[in-house]
Amino acid sequence: MISEADFIIYNTAKKRTKVCDNAETDAQTIVSLEKEVRYYRNIIEQMERVLVRNVENIMFLCDRRACDTCLKECKHTSDIKHAENFQLSMGGKRFIEKETKAYFKACQAAGPERNT
């Protein structure tokens, strides 16, 4: 199964290459495509490493439901599953921020948005 990243890399590389006429140019094109794929794969891996580092630095208000081993002073968590203000979406694949009654009241008080 081809990954989404490989598919993007393939399409990008495909757009940058010309239609080949013979076996020699085909071989050169394959070599250039392999270099292109390695280049983009390295970029994607670097971006993923940065993303993982950034996620580890995010702290959420703890819901205190899974804190059997925490100190009493524990109010924050880096695990979004135990975040007070987040819940799983309907599909159960993503965490979304809970919208409170105060949020809805503030939206109603503000009235409809207008583009000016």
C-alpha positions as CSV (number, residue, x, y, z in Angstrom):
1,M,0.0,0.0,0.0
2,I,1.4,3.4,-1.0
3,S,1.4,6.1,1.7
4,E,-0.1,9.5,1.2
5,A,3.4,11.1,1.4
6,D,4.8,8.7,-1.2
7,F,1.8,9.5,-3.5
8,I,2.5,13.3,-3.1
9,I,6.2,12.7,-3.8
10,Y,5.5,10.6,-6.8
11,N,3.1,13.1,-8.4
12,T,5.5,16.0,-7.7
13,A,8.4,14.2,-9.3
14,K,6.3,13.0,-12.2
15,K,5.3,16.6,-13.0
16,R,9.0,17.6,-13.1
17,T,10.1,14.9,-15.5
18,K,9.8,14.8,-19.3
19,V,8.4,11.9,-21.4
20,C,11.2,9.6,-22.2
21,D,12.2,8.5,-25.7
22,N,14.5,5.6,-25.1
23,A,16.0,3.2,-22.5
24,E,19.0,5.5,-21.8
25,T,16.8,8.5,-20.9
26,D,14.4,6.2,-19.1
27,A,17.3,5.1,-16.8
28,Q,18.3,8.7,-16.2
29,T,14.8,9.6,-15.4
30,I,14.5,6.8,-12.9
31,V,17.7,7.8,-11.2
32,S,16.5,11.5,-11.0
33,L,13.1,10.3,-9.6
34,E,14.8,8.2,-6.9
35,K,16.8,11.2,-5.9
36,E,13.7,13.4,-5.8
37,V,11.8,10.8,-3.7
38,R,14.7,10.6,-1.2
39,Y,14.9,14.4,-1.1
40,Y,11.2,14.8,-0.3
41,R,11.2,11.8,2.1
42,N,14.0,13.5,4.1
43,I,12.0,16.8,4.2
44,I,8.9,14.9,5.4
45,E,10.9,13.0,8.1
46,Q,12.4,16.3,9.3
47,M,8.9,17.9,9.5
48,E,7.6,14.9,11.4
49,R,10.4,15.1,14.0
50,V,9.7,18.8,14.6
51,L,6.0,18.2,14.9
52,V,6.6,15.4,17.5
53,R,8.9,17.7,19.5
54,N,6.3,20.5,19.4
55,V,3.5,18.3,20.5
56,E,5.5,17.1,23.6
57,N,5.7,20.7,24.8
58,I,2.0,21.4,24.8
59,M,0.3,21.2,28.2
60,F,-3.5,20.9,28.8
61,L,-5.6,21.4,31.9
62,C,-5.9,18.0,33.5
63,D,-9.4,16.4,34.0
64,R,-8.1,14.6,37.2
65,R,-9.9,11.4,36.3
66,A,-6.8,9.4,35.5
67,C,-4.5,10.8,38.1
68,D,-4.1,7.9,40.4
69,T,-0.3,8.4,40.4
70,C,-0.2,12.2,40.2
71,L,0.5,14.6,43.0
72,K,-2.4,16.5,44.5
73,E,-0.9,19.7,43.0
74,C,-1.1,18.2,39.5
75,K,-3.2,20.5,37.3
76,H,-1.7,20.0,33.9
77,T,-1.0,17.1,31.5
78,S,0.7,16.6,28.2
79,D,-1.7,13.8,27.3
80,I,-4.7,15.2,25.4
81,K,-6.7,12.1,26.4
82,H,-6.8,13.5,29.9
83,A,-7.3,17.1,29.0
84,E,-10.3,18.8,30.6
85,N,-11.3,21.0,27.7
86,F,-11.0,18.3,24.9
87,Q,-13.1,15.4,23.8
88,L,-13.1,12.8,21.1
89,S,-15.0,13.8,18.0
90,M,-18.0,11.8,16.9
91,G,-15.8,9.5,14.7
92,G,-13.5,9.0,17.6
93,K,-10.4,9.8,15.6
94,R,-9.7,13.4,16.6
95,F,-9.8,15.4,19.7
96,I,-11.8,18.6,19.6
97,E,-12.1,21.4,22.1
98,K,-15.3,21.3,24.1
99,E,-17.6,24.2,23.6
100,T,-19.2,25.5,26.8
101,K,-22.5,27.1,27.4
102,A,-20.6,30.4,28.1
103,Y,-19.1,30.1,24.6
104,F,-22.5,29.8,23.0
105,K,-24.0,32.7,25.1
106,A,-21.0,34.9,24.0
107,C,-21.6,34.0,20.4
108,Q,-25.3,34.7,20.6
109,A,-24.6,38.1,22.3
110,A,-22.1,39.0,19.6
111,G,-24.7,38.5,16.9
112,P,-24.0,37.2,13.4
113,E,-20.6,37.8,11.8
114,R,-20.4,40.2,9.0
115,N,-17.7,40.5,6.4
116,T,-16.8,44.1,5.9
